[in-house]
């Protein structure tokens, strides 16, 4: 069955059960092996406590979501070599209170396509703009080209660094000026208004995303 025409709904995830489900579904979607889950599992409570965590639901099932970190420390900054952290003009001029970061963005493979992707990116961009910060930063790994190529098409990012990261991976860190995002929101809104399934709801914040059925293996 095609899911392309189904409308979705967003919910802020505040309960531990909902956040745990978000993490488990992200690992499944991203095909993260157990050894690559250890670090994120260890910092998830702290990370999510400093973040806006949103789940994207279709027919009551969480099929996507994003995590925007609002308070330092930001892992993307920590991935930079010390020589870059201590000298880069942006990091010297902008305080960490001017920054938000995007460590997690995911969408179940069965729902990937223009409709659901547009809904997810629009809601994420809207929230980021609402923070009234100056910059969004994100990190990427060179061996995950689908992810970093997708990120680099959004928001006209500027590369802060590319090469060997502090965690031993090869990749980079980019920044996006948040005041450049509204035209992208307008574009996505226009696209979604042309499709009946584009009427996406934001579910009340006091509802919890718990008890959702697990995706089949």
NORHU-V323764 format. One line per field, one symbol per residue. burial: b if it has 16 or more other ideal C-beta (glycine too) atoms within 10 Angstrom, else e. A space follows every 50 residues. Layout:
burial: ???
This chain:
burial: eebeeebbbbbbbeeeebbbbbbebbbebeeeeeeebeebeeebeebbee bbbbbbbbeebbbbbbbbbeeeebbbbebbeeebbeebeebeebeeeebb bbbbbbbbebbbeebbebbbbbbbbbbbbeeebbbbbbbbeeeeeebbee bbebbebeebbeeebeeeeebbbbbbebeebeebbeebeeebeeeebbeb eeeeeeebbeebeeeee
